[in-house]
Amino acid sequence: MEQSNSKVECLAHELAYGKFLNRLIVDYKDVKLSDGQLYTLYQQCCNIADFVEIINTGSAESLP
């Protein structure tokens, strides 16, 4: 069942934000980042197209 584009894009944005939070917590724990550094990290994580492809193709992976 194909999801509407707006729902897919909304989910992709949420996943990108989750990726950002994961990197922030795991890679930068106990490191105080400036606003500019936070923005740079968010830009690195905010590749919506990758998440849209994963959602549309159903290519989720098993968790460890």
C-alpha positions as semicolon CSV with decimal commas, in nm:
position;residue;x (nm);y (nm);z (nm)
1;M;0,000;0,000;0,000
2;E;0,160;0,324;-0,116
3;Q;0,158;0,616;0,126
4;S;0,078;0,970;0,019
5;N;0,375;1,195;-0,063
6;S;0,303;1,433;0,225
7;K;0,299;1,149;0,479
8;V;0,621;1,004;0,337
9;E;0,795;1,343;0,346
10;C;0,673;1,409;0,701
11;L;0,804;1,070;0,815
12;A;1,132;1,130;0,631
13;H;1,177;1,462;0,815
14;E;1,106;1,291;1,148
15;L;1,361;1,021;1,070
16;A;1,621;1,282;0,974
17;Y;1,560;1,456;1,307
18;G;1,599;1,120;1,480
19;K;1,929;1,067;1,298
20;F;2,040;1,411;1,414
21;L;1,950;1,334;1,776
22;N;2,122;0,996;1,758
23;R;2,446;1,149;1,627
24;L;2,425;1,427;1,884
25;I;2,382;1,183;2,173
26;V;2,625;0,915;2,054
27;D;2,900;1,110;1,877
28;Y;2,893;1,436;2,076
29;K;2,802;1,325;2,426
30;D;2,946;1,569;2,680
31;V;3,058;1,807;2,402
32;K;2,909;2,155;2,402
33;L;2,838;2,250;2,041
34;S;2,770;2,603;1,922
35;D;2,451;2,686;1,734
36;G;2,648;2,687;1,410
37;Q;2,793;2,343;1,486
38;L;2,446;2,209;1,566
39;Y;2,321;2,343;1,235
40;T;2,612;2,180;1,049
41;L;2,538;1,848;1,218
42;Y;2,169;1,879;1,129
43;Q;2,257;1,949;0,765
44;Q;2,472;1,635;0,759
45;C;2,180;1,427;0,888
46;C;1,904;1,591;0,686
47;N;1,918;1,388;0,366
48;I;1,544;1,347;0,322
49;A;1,577;1,175;-0,016
50;D;1,753;0,875;0,141
51;F;1,473;0,827;0,391
52;V;1,203;0,873;0,125
53;E;1,369;0,596;-0,076
54;I;1,386;0,365;0,227
55;I;1,019;0,429;0,304
56;N;0,901;0,387;-0,056
57;T;1,103;0,070;-0,121
58;G;1,039;-0,087;0,216
59;S;1,412;-0,142;0,264
60;A;1,420;-0,110;0,641
61;E;1,688;-0,317;0,816
62;S;1,675;-0,541;1,120
63;L;1,800;-0,395;1,445
64;P;2,110;-0,543;1,611
